[in-house]
Amino acid sequence: MSTLPVVAAVDGSDDSLRALEWAVDAARRRAAPLRVAHVRQYAHWAQPEVLAAGPVDPQDDPVLTRVRTHLEGRADRPDTEYVGLEGAAGAVLPELGATAQLLVLGSRGRGGFASLLLGSNSMAAARDAECPVVVVPRPGREVHGESSGGPGPRVVVGLKVDGPDEATLEFAFAEAARRGARLQAVAAYPWPAQPWMMPGEMPPPIVDQDVIEDETRVLADGFLAPYRERHPDVPIQLIPAAGDAAGHLVAASRDAGLVVVGRHRRRLLSPVRMMGSVTHAVLLHAASPVAVVPPASSVD
C-alpha cells in the first residue's frame, strides 16, 4: 500500500515558498512523498463550466520550474512529483486533500489584498479539504497575551472539554512525537460565569473559579489519558485557561512549532462545512503554523 503524499500548494509567492519548506520537512518526518501543486487560477468572472480542475504539463509551468530549481540537489528532498492544474484555486485546492495525508499552504498568495491577514484560498482549503491542512503564516506576526511556552520544541492543541475531537488530539500527539516536542494542551473554560435568569428567579450560588478550573483539569486529564498511553514518549503540559480559547491559543503560538485546532463537524441538516470562530481566529492571528484537522466523522 503506497504512502499518501504531503501536498504543497505553490503559486510563486514568498508565502508559498515558506509553505513549501514546511511541507518538505513534514514529508521527511513522515517518510512520505512530496507533491508540489500549482493551480493556474481563472479570473473570478470565468463561467462555471471552466472552473473545474484540469491538468497542465508541469514542464510548461514557470512556477513549478522555479520550485524544481529551488529543490534541485537538496539532500533532504523527498521523492517529489510536480502537478499543474487549471481552475478556480478556491475549489481546486481543497480537492487535492482527497489523495493526500496533509495539505500545506501559505497564509496568503499572489493576488490578495495587502490588508487581508488570510487569503481566501487558504481559508477555503482549511474549511473544505478532507485531510488536515497546515497554513504557514508570514514571519513577524505579533501576538499579545502571556504564553507559558517554556524552553524546547512545542506543539499546542486546543482541547474542548465539552466535546473533544479524537482526530484533532491524535494528530497533535503524533505531530509532537515526530518532532520530539512537548505537547501543550490548552483547555479553556468560560469565565466569568454569567448564568441567564428569568424575572423573579433567585440568583444562583456564587461559583468558585478554582472549582471550575479543577473540574476542567479533571475532565481534560480523562480525555488525554488514552493518548498518553499510545504516545508515552510525548511530555504533556495541560493548561486550564479562563476565558477566550482563541486568545489563549494565539498567545501560546509564540515560538511554538505548530498549533493544532479542529474543524466543526458537518451537521445533518446543515451540510455546509464550517470552521468555527476559534479556529478562524487562530488562523488569522497565530504566529506559528496552524493545522486545521477535519473531524473523524463529517456528520453528527
Buried (B, 14 or more C-beta within 10 A) or exposed (E): EEEBBBBBBBBBBEBBBBBBBBBBBBBBBBEBBBBBBBBBBBEEEEEEEEBEBEEBEBEEBEBBBBBBEBBEEEEEBBEBEBBBBBBBBBBBBBBBBEEBBBBBBBBBBBEBEEEEEBBBBBBBBBBBBBBBBBBBBEEEBEBEEEBEBEEEEBBBBBBBBEEBBBBBBBBBBBBBBBBEBBBBBBBBBEBEEEEEEEEEEEEEEEEEEEEBBEEBBEBBBEBBEEBBEEBEEBBBBBBBBBEBBBBBBBBBBBBBBBBBBBBBBBEEEEEEBBBBEBBBBBBBBBBBBBBBBBBEEEEE
